[in-house]
Amino acid sequence: MPKQITDIRDFLQKARRKDARSVKIKKSDKVVKFKIRCSKYLYTLCVTDTEKADKLTQSLPPGTTLKLWGVTTCKCGA
């Protein structure tokens, strides 16, 4: 069962746990979603501020595996 987390500090504590296997980061136009796979639950954090999302990716523990996925759109004039 997935659980949604609203606090960034709680998310970082769960990322530092021993049973945290991987972190997936999905970037869209408005929201960046961070998903931590632990042994029992999949924890999700949604961030709307891109600066906070960049700081959060830098503050993740170095031992966890990161998987980046999502749609990158180009707003060109052509």
C-alpha positions as CSV (number, residue, x, y, z in Angstrom):
1,M,0.0,0.0,0.0
2,P,1.4,3.4,-0.9
3,K,1.4,6.3,1.7
4,Q,1.7,10.0,1.0
5,I,4.0,12.1,3.1
6,T,3.6,15.9,3.4
7,D,6.6,16.7,5.5
8,I,10.1,16.9,3.9
9,R,11.9,16.1,7.2
10,D,9.8,12.9,7.6
11,F,10.6,12.0,4.0
12,L,14.4,12.3,4.6
13,Q,14.1,10.2,7.8
14,K,12.4,7.5,5.8
15,A,15.1,7.7,3.1
16,R,17.8,7.1,5.7
17,R,16.2,3.9,7.0
18,K,18.0,0.6,6.3
19,D,15.0,-0.9,4.4
20,A,14.8,2.0,1.9
21,R,15.9,0.4,-1.3
22,S,15.5,3.0,-4.0
23,V,14.2,6.5,-4.7
24,K,12.3,7.3,-7.9
25,I,12.0,10.9,-9.1
26,K,9.3,11.8,-11.5
27,K,9.4,15.3,-13.0
28,S,6.4,16.9,-14.7
29,D,5.5,20.4,-15.7
30,K,4.1,21.5,-12.3
31,V,5.0,18.7,-9.8
32,V,8.0,16.7,-8.8
33,K,7.2,13.4,-7.1
34,F,9.7,11.5,-5.0
35,K,8.9,7.9,-4.3
36,I,10.8,5.8,-1.7
37,R,10.5,2.0,-1.9
38,C,10.8,0.5,1.6
39,S,10.1,-3.1,2.7
40,K,6.4,-2.5,3.7
41,Y,5.3,0.7,2.0
42,L,5.9,3.0,-1.0
43,Y,6.2,6.5,0.4
44,T,5.4,9.4,-1.9
45,L,6.2,13.1,-1.5
46,C,4.9,15.7,-4.0
47,V,6.8,19.0,-4.3
48,T,5.5,21.9,-6.4
49,D,8.6,24.2,-6.0
50,T,11.4,23.2,-8.3
51,E,14.1,24.8,-6.1
52,K,13.0,22.7,-3.1
53,A,13.0,19.6,-5.3
54,D,16.6,20.3,-6.4
55,K,17.7,20.7,-2.8
56,L,15.9,17.6,-1.8
57,T,17.6,15.5,-4.5
58,Q,21.0,16.8,-3.3
59,S,20.2,15.9,0.3
60,L,19.2,12.3,-0.3
61,P,21.6,9.7,1.3
62,P,24.4,8.7,-1.1
63,G,23.8,4.9,-0.6
64,T,20.4,4.8,-2.2
65,T,19.8,4.2,-5.8
66,L,18.2,7.0,-7.8
67,K,15.9,6.4,-10.8
68,L,14.9,9.5,-12.8
69,W,11.8,9.2,-15.0
70,G,9.3,11.6,-16.4
71,V,8.3,13.7,-19.3
72,T,10.5,16.6,-20.3
73,T,8.7,19.1,-22.5
74,C,10.2,21.7,-24.7
75,K,8.3,24.9,-25.2
76,C,9.8,26.0,-28.4
77,G,8.4,28.6,-30.8
78,A,8.5,26.2,-33.8
